[in-house]
């Protein structure tokens, strides 16, 4: 780590703490050359490989904006979408990979979106999974109905 004051190519870590969200580490460093202290914030990088092959940094905001379209007119708040994006990021990061396909992110969105709002889930799935006909919608709705019945039966 270069010192931002004298550009010395080394520094010593004086203190380390995890950030409030637990995703990054805040480090206080001291330069052995000039003795000045500075702070760094370190995070593990996560990149997304898009269908075109382009690699871009992961962004919760892109998750929120993509899912927001499916949630238009539904009783879903911005904080609900932020929690969903956090769940998706946690799922994706738990794989341990530094690069992940955009397709895998879409798959990671489906379960928490389904818990949040089934109509929004169907909207998102219809675009993401490229529903071609009414039969595709009927099959997805049928699956939801069966799983809802099974969940209710297990609760009783």
C-alpha positions in Angstrom: 0.0 0.0 0.0 1.6 3.3 -1.1 1.6 6.1 1.4 -0.7 8.9 0.1 1.6 11.6 1.5 5.2 10.5 0.5 4.4 7.6 -1.9 6.6 5.2 0.1 5.7 1.7 -1.3 5.0 0.2 2.2 2.9 0.8 5.2 2.2 -0.9 8.6 -1.3 -1.8 9.8 -1.9 -0.1 13.2 -5.6 -1.1 13.7 -8.2 -3.2 11.8 -12.0 -3.2 12.3 -14.9 -4.6 10.3 -17.3 -2.1 9.0 -20.9 -1.8 10.3 -22.3 -3.9 7.5 -19.5 -6.5 7.9 -18.6 -6.4 4.2 -15.5 -4.4 4.4 -12.5 -3.9 6.7 -11.3 -0.5 7.9 -7.6 -0.3 8.5 -5.5 2.4 10.1 -2.0 2.4 8.5 1.2 4.2 9.3 4.0 4.9 6.8 7.5 3.8 8.1 9.1 6.6 6.0 7.2 9.8 7.0 5.4 8.4 10.0 2.0 9.8 8.9 -1.2 7.8 9.4 -4.0 7.1 6.9 -7.1 5.0 6.6 -8.0 2.4 4.0 -11.3 0.5 3.4 -10.9 -2.9 2.0 -13.6 -5.1 0.3 -13.4 -8.3 -1.6 -14.1 -7.6 -5.2 -17.0 -9.3 -7.0 -17.4 -9.1 -10.7 -20.3 -10.1 -12.9 -19.8 -11.7 -16.3 -22.6 -10.4 -18.5 -24.1 -12.4 -21.4 -22.0 -10.4 -23.9 -18.8 -11.4 -22.1 -18.2 -8.0 -20.6 -17.1 -8.0 -16.9 -18.5 -5.4 -14.6 -18.4 -4.8 -10.8 -21.3 -6.3 -8.8 -23.9 -3.6 -7.9 -26.8 -3.9 -5.5 -28.3 -0.9 -7.2 -28.6 -2.9 -10.4 -30.4 -5.6 -8.6 -32.8 -3.1 -7.1 -33.5 -1.4 -10.4 -34.1 -4.7 -12.2 -36.5 -6.0 -9.6 -38.2 -2.6 -9.1 -39.7 -3.0 -12.6 -41.3 -6.3 -11.7 -42.6 -4.8 -8.5 -44.4 -1.8 -10.1 -47.9 -1.4 -8.6 -47.2 -4.0 -5.9 -47.0 -3.3 -2.1 -43.2 -3.5 -2.1 -41.1 -0.7 -0.4 -37.6 0.5 -1.2 -36.4 -1.0 2.0 -37.9 -4.4 1.0 -35.9 -4.1 -2.3 -32.7 -3.2 -0.4 -33.1 -6.2 1.9 -33.7 -8.4 -1.2 -30.5 -7.0 -2.9 -28.5 -7.7 0.3 -29.8 -11.3 0.4 -28.8 -11.8 -3.2 -25.4 -10.4 -2.6 -24.9 -12.6 0.4 -26.0 -15.7 -1.6 -23.6 -14.8 -4.5 -20.7 -14.0 -2.2 -21.2 -17.3 -0.3 -20.1 -19.1 -3.5 -16.6 -17.8 -2.8 -16.0 -16.9 -6.5 -14.6 -13.5 -7.5 -16.5 -13.6 -10.8 -20.0 -14.8 -11.3 -22.3 -15.1 -14.4 -25.2 -12.7 -14.7 -27.4 -15.8 -15.1 -26.5 -17.0 -11.6 -27.4 -13.7 -10.1 -30.9 -13.9 -11.8 -31.3 -17.4 -10.3 -30.3 -16.0 -6.8 -32.9 -13.2 -7.2 -35.9 -15.6 -7.7 -36.2 -17.2 -4.2 -36.1 -14.0 -2.1 -38.4 -12.2 -4.6 -40.9 -15.1 -4.4 -41.0 -14.7 -0.6 -41.4 -10.9 -1.0 -44.2 -10.9 -3.6 -45.5 -13.8 -5.8 -46.8 -11.5 -8.5 -43.5 -9.7 -8.8 -41.8 -13.1 -8.9 -43.9 -14.2 -11.8 -43.3 -11.0 -13.7 -39.5 -11.3 -13.1 -39.4 -15.0 -13.9 -41.4 -14.5 -17.1 -38.8 -12.1 -18.5 -35.8 -13.8 -16.9 -36.8 -17.4 -17.9 -38.2 -16.1 -21.3 -41.8 -17.4 -21.0 -43.0 -17.9 -24.5 -46.7 -18.8 -24.0 -49.6 -18.9 -21.6 -48.6 -22.5 -20.8 -45.4 -21.3 -19.3 -47.3 -18.9 -17.0 -49.8 -21.6 -16.1 -47.1 -24.0 -15.2 -45.4 -21.5 -13.0 -48.7 -20.6 -11.3 -49.5 -24.2 -10.9 -46.1 -24.8 -9.2 -46.7 -21.9 -6.8 -50.2 -23.1 -5.9 -48.9 -26.6 -5.1 -46.1 -25.3 -3.0 -48.4 -22.9 -1.2 -50.8 -25.8 -0.4 -47.9 -27.9 0.9 -46.6 -25.0 3.0 -50.1 -24.4 4.6 -50.5 -28.1 5.2 -47.2 -28.3 7.0 -48.1 -25.3 9.2 -51.4 -26.9 10.3 
